[in-house]
Amino acid sequence: MSTFTAPKGTYDLLPPSSATFLAIRERIAAPARRAGYGYVETPVFEDVKLFSRGVGESTDIVTKEMFSLTKRGKEDLALRPEGTASVLRAALQANLHKLGNLPVKLWYSGSYYRYERPQAGRYRQFSQVGAEAIGAEDPALDAELIILADDAFRSLGLSNYTLLLNSLGDKQCRPVYRAALIEFLSGLDLDEDTRRRAEINPLRVLDDKRESVQEQLVGAPMLRDFLCEDCKAYDEKVRELLTANGVAFTDDPKLVRGLDYYTRTTFEFVHNGLGAQSAIGGGGRYDGLSEMIGGPALPSVGWALGVDRTYLALEAEGVVLDLPAATSVYAVALGEEAKNLLFAKVVELRRAGVATDLAFGVKSIKNAMKSADRSGARFALIAGDRDLAEGVVQLKDMSTGEQSPVALDALVTTLKEKQL
C-alpha cells in the first residue's frame, strides 16, 4: 500500500472508467468539430488578472476558489478556473481575429482547478470540453452552439436533462435593471459579504444558492422585464431557432451563472438525477469580455460541458456506452521459440491496425487463457512447437470456443477480413 494518496478533491482516472471518460470527451467534441471548430490548447496557469478582470472580482471563483501560484515571491499566476478567458486571450495574442473569416471557431478540452469543498460532482480538479465562437454577433450563432451541446448529450444517450435559458441584456438595458435590483436588494437582510458582492455585481446575488437568500428574492425585479427592444428581438430569434430545430428549453429568469462576463443569451444544462450539483454544462454570450482583457470589441459566445458531471449523469440514467474492447486479439505462446515468433506477429498485427496484446510472464496455459478472456479480445492466438513445425497458429474464437489452424503467412489477412 502506497503512503501517498491523491490530493483532497481530486481522483485518479484509471481503466476501465478512463475509456468512458475518453469516449465522453470525443462525443462532446464531435458536433463542434463537424461545425468547423478547430482545436486550441492553452497553459494550465495564466496571469491572475486575466481571471479577475474577465471572470469578475466579485465571483466566488476569484475571491475564494482560485489556486494562486507564487512566482519569485509574488503571487501573480493562477491555475485556470475556467476556459473561456484563456481561449480568448490565446486568440487575441495570435491575432486570429485579424485573419478574416469571423467568427473564429475554437474548441478545447482540459483540466480546470477550483478550491471548493469537495462533494459528489464537485472536484478541485475537473475536466471540461468547451467551444467558443469569437467575433460575431448573431442569434443563429448562439443557437448553433446550444444545438451542438444538446446534440453532444443526445449522442451519449442522455435524456433526463433540462436546458435552462435566459437573457441578461446588454450595456444599453442592463444598467437600468441593475439600478432597480440594487434598490430591491438594499431592503433585504443580507450578510456583509453578500452586500459587498451586490455593490460590485448585484446579478450575482440572484445566483446565491442559500435558501435564506433565495427566500428573500421572491418578488425581485426580473431582467426580462427590462430588456431593450434589440435584446428582446435577439432573444426571441434564438428561441425561435432552437424550437424550429427540436431543442426544448425552460425559461429561467434568475439564471445568471457564476461569471461576470455574460451578456444577452445565457444557458445551463441541468440533469435531473444529480442532486445539488445538477449542472452538466452551460455558457452564453460574452460581448464585452475581449475589451475587459485589453482586446478590441469582439462579440462572442461559447459553452463548457463537464466531463465529470456527464459521467455521473450517464451513471444516474443507467446508460452504458458501447465501447470497443481495448484488445481484439490476444496471443498466447507455449515455449520460448513460439514466443519469439508470436511477438513478431503481434508487432505486425499492430502495425496493420489490429489491437493486439501478448501474454507476458506466462506461468501456465490455463492462466494465460484466463488473461485472454479478461482482456475482452474476440480471438486468441495460440502457438506451440508443433504449430510452428507446421507453419500455423491456432485461432480461437473467444465467444464460441471454436478453434482452427491458420497459416502464419495468412494470419494478418485472415484477421483483417474478420473486420478487426
C-alpha positions as CSV (number, residue, x, y, z in Angstrom):
1,M,0.0,0.0,0.0
2,S,1.4,3.4,-1.0
3,T,1.9,6.0,1.7
4,F,0.7,8.7,-0.8
5,T,-2.8,9.3,-1.9
6,A,-4.4,11.6,-4.5
7,P,-4.9,15.2,-3.1
8,K,-8.2,16.0,-1.5
9,G,-10.9,16.9,-4.0
10,T,-9.1,15.0,-6.8
11,Y,-9.2,11.5,-8.2
12,D,-7.2,9.2,-10.4
13,L,-8.7,8.3,-13.8
14,L,-7.9,4.6,-14.4
15,P,-9.2,1.7,-16.7
16,P,-11.9,0.7,-17.3
17,S,-13.6,4.0,-16.3
18,S,-11.0,6.0,-18.2
19,A,-12.2,4.5,-21.5
20,T,-15.7,6.0,-20.8
21,F,-14.2,9.4,-20.0
22,L,-12.3,9.4,-23.3
23,A,-15.5,8.5,-25.1
24,I,-17.4,11.3,-23.4
25,R,-14.7,13.8,-24.5
26,E,-14.8,12.5,-28.0
27,R,-18.6,12.6,-28.4
28,I,-18.9,16.1,-26.8
29,A,-16.2,17.4,-29.2
30,A,-17.5,15.7,-32.3
31,P,-20.5,18.0,-33.1
32,A,-18.3,21.1,-32.7
33,R,-15.6,19.6,-35.0
34,R,-18.3,18.9,-37.6
35,A,-19.4,22.6,-37.4
36,G,-15.9,23.9,-38.2
37,Y,-14.4,24.4,-34.7
38,G,-10.6,24.0,-34.6
39,Y,-8.7,22.7,-31.5
40,V,-7.0,25.1,-29.1
41,E,-4.9,24.3,-26.1
42,T,-3.8,26.9,-23.5
43,P,-1.5,26.7,-20.5
44,V,-3.0,25.5,-17.2
45,F,-1.9,28.7,-15.5
46,E,-2.3,32.3,-16.5
47,D,-1.8,35.8,-15.2
48,V,-4.2,36.1,-12.2
49,K,-5.5,39.4,-13.6
50,L,-6.9,37.6,-16.7
51,F,-9.4,35.9,-14.5
52,S,-10.1,38.8,-12.0
53,R,-10.9,41.1,-14.9
54,G,-12.8,38.6,-17.0
55,V,-14.5,36.2,-14.6
56,G,-15.2,39.0,-12.1
57,E,-13.7,40.4,-8.9
58,S,-17.0,39.6,-7.0
59,T,-17.3,36.0,-8.0
60,D,-16.6,33.2,-5.6
61,I,-14.3,31.8,-8.2
62,V,-11.9,34.8,-7.9
63,T,-12.4,35.7,-4.2
64,K,-12.4,32.2,-2.8
65,E,-11.6,29.4,-5.2
66,M,-8.6,30.2,-7.4
67,F,-5.4,28.4,-6.8
68,S,-2.7,31.1,-6.8
69,L,0.9,30.3,-7.7
70,T,3.9,32.2,-6.2
71,K,6.4,33.4,-8.8
72,R,9.6,35.0,-7.4
73,G,7.9,35.8,-4.1
74,K,4.9,37.4,-5.8
75,E,1.5,35.9,-6.4
76,D,0.7,36.8,-10.0
77,L,-0.3,33.5,-11.6
78,A,-3.3,31.2,-11.0
79,L,-4.3,27.8,-12.2
80,R,-7.1,28.3,-14.7
81,P,-10.6,28.1,-13.0
82,E,-12.4,28.1,-16.4
83,G,-11.6,28.1,-20.1
84,T,-13.2,31.0,-21.9
85,A,-10.8,33.8,-20.7
86,S,-7.7,31.7,-21.6
87,V,-9.0,30.8,-25.0
88,L,-10.0,34.4,-25.8
89,R,-6.6,35.6,-24.6
90,A,-4.8,33.0,-26.9
91,A,-6.9,34.0,-29.9
92,L,-6.1,37.7,-29.3
93,Q,-2.4,37.1,-28.8
94,A,-2.3,35.2,-32.1
95,N,-4.4,37.8,-33.8
96,L,-6.7,35.2,-35.1
97,H,-9.5,37.8,-35.4
98,K,-7.4,39.7,-38.0
99,L,-7.1,36.7,-40.4
100,G,-10.7,37.1,-41.8
101,N,-13.5,34.6,-41.6
102,L,-15.1,35.7,-38.4
103,P,-16.2,34.2,-36.2
104,V,-13.1,32.4,-35.1
105,K,-14.4,29.0,-34.0
106,L,-12.4,27.1,-31.4
107,W,-12.9,24.0,-29.2
108,Y,-10.8,22.8,-26.3
109,S,-10.5,20.1,-23.7
110,G,-8.6,20.0,-20.4
111,S,-8.5,20.2,-16.6
112,Y,-9.6,23.2,-14.6
113,Y,-9.0,24.0,-10.9
114,R,-11.1,25.5,-8.1
115,Y,-10.5,25.3,-4.4
116,E,-14.0,24.2,-3.4
117,R,-15.4,22.0,-0.7
118,P,-15.3,18.5,-2.3
119,Q,-18.5,16.6,-2.8
120,A,-20.1,14.3,-5.4
121,G,-19.8,16.1,-8.7
122,R,-17.6,18.9,-7.4
123,Y,-13.9,18.5,-7.5
124,R,-10.8,20.7,-7.1
125,Q,-9.6,19.4,-10.5
126,F,-12.3,18.8,-13.0
127,S,-12.5,18.1,-16.8
128,Q,-14.4,20.1,-19.4
129,V,-14.8,20.3,-23.1
130,G,-15.6,23.8,-24.4
131,A,-16.4,25.6,-27.6
132,E,-16.1,29.3,-28.4
133,A,-17.2,31.4,-31.4
134,I,-15.3,34.7,-31.3
135,G,-16.0,37.9,-33.3
136,A,-19.7,37.7,-34.4
137,E,-23.0,38.9,-33.0
138,D,-25.7,36.7,-34.5
139,P,-28.5,34.9,-32.7
140,A,-28.0,32.0,-35.1
141,L,-24.5,31.5,-33.7
142,D,-25.9,31.3,-30.1
143,A,-28.5,28.8,-31.3
144,E,-25.8,26.8,-33.2
145,L,-23.7,26.4,-30.0
146,I,-26.7,25.4,-27.9
147,I,-27.8,22.9,-30.5
148,L,-24.2,21.5,-30.7
149,A,-24.2,21.0,-26.9
150,D,-27.6,19.3,-27.0
151,D,-26.5,17.1,-29.8
152,A,-23.5,16.1,-27.8
153,F,-25.6,15.0,-24.8
154,R,-28.0,13.2,-27.0
155,S,-25.2,11.3,-28.8
156,L,-24.2,9.9,-25.4
157,G,-27.7,8.6,-24.8
158,L,-28.7,11.1,-22.1
159,S,-32.3,12.2,-21.9
160,N,-33.1,13.2,-18.3
161,Y,-31.8,16.8,-18.6
162,T,-33.3,20.3,-19.0
163,L,-32.0,23.3,-20.9
164,L,-32.5,26.5,-18.9
165,L,-32.4,29.7,-20.9
166,N,-32.3,33.4,-20.0
167,S,-31.2,36.8,-21.5
168,L,-29.0,39.1,-19.4
169,G,-29.5,42.1,-21.7
170,D,-26.6,44.4,-22.8
171,K,-24.9,47.6,-21.9
172,Q,-28.0,49.5,-23.0
173,C,-30.6,47.9,-20.9
174,R,-28.7,46.2,-18.1
175,P,-27.8,49.4,-16.2
176,V,-31.5,50.3,-15.8
177,Y,-32.2,46.8,-14.4
178,R,-29.1,47.0,-12.2
179,A,-30.3,50.1,-10.5
180,A,-33.7,48.6,-9.9
181,L,-32.2,45.4,-8.5
182,I,-29.8,47.3,-6.2
183,E,-32.7,49.2,-4.8
184,F,-34.6,46.0,-4.2
185,L,-31.6,44.3,-2.5
186,S,-31.0,47.3,-0.3
187,G,-34.2,46.4,1.6
188,L,-33.1,42.8,2.3
189,D,-31.5,41.3,5.3
190,L,-28.2,40.2,3.8
191,D,-24.8,39.5,5.4
192,E,-21.9,41.8,4.8
193,D,-20.2,39.7,2.1
194,T,-23.4,39.4,0.1
195,R,-23.9,43.2,0.3
196,R,-20.4,43.8,-0.9
197,R,-21.0,41.4,-3.8
198,A,-24.2,43.2,-4.6
199,E,-22.4,46.5,-4.8
200,I,-20.0,45.1,-7.4
201,N,-22.4,43.0,-9.4
202,P,-25.9,42.7,-8.0
203,L,-26.8,40.0,-10.5
204,R,-24.5,37.6,-8.6
205,V,-26.9,37.7,-5.7
206,L,-29.6,36.1,-7.8
207,D,-27.1,33.1,-8.3
208,D,-26.8,32.7,-4.5
209,K,-27.8,29.1,-3.7
210,R,-28.5,29.6,0.0
211,E,-32.2,29.1,0.9
212,S,-32.1,32.1,3.3
213,V,-31.2,34.4,0.4
214,Q,-33.5,32.8,-2.2
215,E,-36.5,33.2,0.1
216,Q,-35.9,36.9,0.2
217,L,-35.5,37.2,-3.6
218,V,-39.2,36.4,-4.1
219,G,-40.6,39.4,-5.9
220,A,-37.2,40.6,-7.1
221,P,-37.3,42.6,-10.4
222,M,-36.5,40.3,-13.4
223,L,-34.2,41.4,-16.1
224,R,-36.5,40.1,-18.8
225,D,-38.9,42.9,-17.9
226,F,-36.1,45.5,-18.5
227,L,-34.8,44.2,-21.9
228,C,-34.5,46.8,-24.6
229,E,-36.1,46.2,-28.0
230,D,-32.9,44.9,-29.6
231,C,-32.2,42.4,-26.8
232,K,-35.8,41.2,-26.9
233,A,-35.7,40.6,-30.7
234,Y,-32.3,38.9,-30.3
235,D,-33.6,36.6,-27.6
236,E,-36.8,35.8,-29.5
237,K,-34.7,34.8,-32.5
238,V,-32.5,32.4,-30.5
239,R,-35.6,30.8,-29.1
240,E,-37.3,30.6,-32.5
241,L,-34.2,28.8,-34.0
242,L,-34.0,26.4,-31.1
243,T,-37.7,25.5,-31.3
244,A,-37.5,25.1,-35.1
245,N,-34.6,22.6,-34.7
246,G,-36.2,20.5,-32.0
247,V,-34.4,21.7,-28.9
248,A,-36.7,22.2,-25.9
249,F,-35.8,24.7,-23.2
250,T,-37.2,26.1,-20.0
251,D,-37.3,29.9,-19.2
252,D,-35.3,30.7,-16.0
253,P,-35.4,34.4,-15.3
254,K,-33.0,34.1,-12.4
255,L,-30.3,32.3,-14.4
256,V,-27.2,34.4,-14.3
257,R,-24.5,31.7,-14.0
258,G,-21.3,32.3,-11.9
259,L,-19.3,34.5,-14.2
260,D,-19.5,38.3,-14.7
261,Y,-18.7,38.4,-18.4
262,Y,-22.0,37.1,-19.8
263,T,-24.4,39.3,-21.8
264,R,-27.6,38.5,-23.6
265,T,-28.0,34.8,-24.1
266,T,-27.1,32.6,-21.1
267,F,-28.0,29.0,-20.7
268,E,-27.4,25.9,-18.5
269,F,-28.0,22.2,-18.9
270,V,-29.1,20.6,-15.6
271,H,-29.5,16.9,-15.1
272,N,-32.5,15.8,-13.0
273,G,-30.6,12.8,-11.4
274,L,-27.6,14.5,-9.9
275,G,-29.0,16.3,-6.8
276,A,-27.4,19.6,-5.7
277,Q,-24.6,19.5,-8.3
278,S,-27.0,19.2,-11.2
279,A,-25.3,21.4,-13.8
280,I,-23.7,19.4,-16.6
281,G,-22.7,22.3,-18.8
282,G,-23.6,25.8,-19.8
283,G,-22.5,29.1,-21.3
284,G,-23.7,32.1,-23.1
285,R,-22.8,35.3,-25.0
286,Y,-19.9,37.5,-23.7
287,D,-19.8,40.5,-26.0
288,G,-17.6,42.7,-23.7
289,L,-15.0,40.2,-22.5
290,S,-12.4,41.0,-25.1
291,E,-12.4,44.7,-24.1
292,M,-12.2,43.7,-20.4
293,I,-8.9,41.9,-21.0
294,G,-7.4,44.6,-23.3
295,G,-8.6,43.5,-26.7
296,P,-10.8,45.1,-29.4
297,A,-14.6,44.8,-29.4
298,L,-15.3,41.2,-30.3
299,P,-18.8,39.9,-29.6
300,S,-18.5,36.2,-28.8
301,V,-20.4,33.2,-27.4
302,G,-19.5,29.8,-26.1
303,W,-20.0,26.9,-23.6
304,A,-18.2,24.4,-21.4
305,L,-19.6,21.0,-20.7
306,G,-18.4,19.0,-17.7
307,V,-16.9,15.6,-18.4
308,D,-17.0,14.5,-14.8
309,R,-20.6,15.6,-14.4
310,T,-21.6,13.9,-17.7
311,Y,-20.1,10.7,-16.5
312,L,-22.2,10.9,-13.3
313,A,-25.3,11.7,-15.4
314,L,-24.7,8.5,-17.5
315,E,-24.5,6.5,-14.3
316,A,-27.7,8.1,-13.0
317,E,-29.6,7.1,-16.1
318,G,-28.0,3.7,-16.3
319,V,-26.5,4.4,-19.7
320,V,-23.6,2.2,-20.6
321,L,-21.6,3.4,-23.6
322,D,-21.0,0.7,-26.3
323,L,-17.2,0.9,-26.4
324,P,-14.9,-1.3,-28.5
325,A,-12.7,-3.7,-26.5
326,A,-9.2,-2.4,-25.9
327,T,-7.8,-5.6,-27.3
328,S,-9.1,-7.5,-30.3
329,V,-6.5,-10.3,-30.4
330,Y,-4.7,-11.9,-27.5
331,A,-1.6,-14.0,-28.3
332,V,-0.5,-17.0,-26.1
333,A,2.9,-18.6,-26.7
334,L,3.8,-22.1,-25.4
335,G,7.5,-22.0,-25.2
336,E,10.3,-19.5,-25.8
337,E,10.6,-20.2,-29.6
338,A,6.9,-19.8,-30.0
339,K,7.0,-16.5,-28.0
340,N,9.7,-15.0,-30.3
341,L,7.5,-15.9,-33.4
342,L,4.3,-14.6,-31.8
343,F,5.9,-11.4,-30.6
344,A,6.8,-10.6,-34.2
345,K,3.3,-11.4,-35.4
346,V,1.9,-9.2,-32.6
347,V,4.0,-6.3,-33.8
348,E,2.9,-7.0,-37.4
349,L,-0.8,-7.1,-36.4
350,R,-0.5,-3.8,-34.5
351,R,1.2,-2.1,-37.5
352,A,-1.7,-3.4,-39.6
353,G,-4.2,-1.6,-37.3
354,V,-5.3,-4.6,-35.2
355,A,-5.4,-4.1,-31.4
356,T,-3.3,-7.0,-30.2
357,D,-1.8,-8.0,-26.9
358,L,0.6,-10.8,-25.8
359,A,0.6,-12.9,-22.7
360,F,3.7,-11.9,-20.8
361,G,5.3,-13.8,-18.0
362,V,3.2,-16.9,-18.7
363,K,3.3,-19.5,-16.0
364,S,0.7,-21.9,-17.5
365,I,-1.6,-22.1,-20.4
366,K,-4.6,-22.0,-18.0
367,N,-3.6,-18.7,-16.6
368,A,-2.7,-17.3,-20.0
369,M,-6.2,-18.2,-21.3
370,K,-7.8,-16.5,-18.3
371,S,-5.9,-13.4,-19.1
372,A,-7.1,-13.7,-22.7
373,D,-10.7,-13.9,-21.5
374,R,-10.3,-10.9,-19.2
375,S,-8.8,-8.8,-22.0
376,G,-12.1,-8.9,-23.9
377,A,-10.4,-10.0,-27.1
378,R,-12.5,-11.6,-29.8
379,F,-9.8,-14.0,-30.7
380,A,-6.9,-15.7,-29.1
381,L,-3.7,-16.8,-31.0
382,I,-2.1,-19.9,-29.5
383,A,1.1,-21.4,-30.7
384,G,3.4,-24.2,-29.5
385,D,6.4,-26.1,-31.0
386,R,4.1,-28.5,-33.0
387,D,2.2,-25.5,-34.5
388,L,5.5,-23.8,-35.5
389,A,6.7,-27.0,-37.2
390,E,3.5,-27.0,-39.3
391,G,3.7,-23.3,-40.1
392,V,0.4,-22.4,-38.4
393,V,-1.0,-20.9,-35.2
394,Q,-4.3,-21.8,-33.6
395,L,-7.0,-19.1,-33.9
396,K,-9.7,-19.4,-31.2
397,D,-13.0,-17.5,-31.2
398,M,-13.4,-16.5,-27.6
399,S,-17.2,-16.2,-27.8
400,T,-17.9,-19.6,-29.4
401,G,-14.8,-21.5,-28.3
402,E,-14.2,-22.7,-31.9
403,Q,-10.6,-23.2,-32.7
404,S,-8.9,-23.7,-36.1
405,P,-5.3,-23.5,-37.5
406,V,-4.3,-20.5,-39.7
407,A,-1.2,-20.3,-41.8
408,L,1.3,-17.9,-40.4
409,D,1.8,-16.1,-43.7
410,A,-2.0,-15.6,-43.9
411,L,-2.6,-14.5,-40.3
412,V,-2.8,-10.8,-40.8
413,T,-5.0,-11.1,-43.9
414,T,-7.3,-13.6,-42.1
415,L,-7.8,-11.3,-39.1
416,K,-8.3,-8.2,-41.2
417,E,-11.0,-10.0,-43.1
418,K,-12.8,-10.6,-39.8
419,Q,-13.1,-6.7,-39.6
420,L,-10.9,-6.3,-36.6
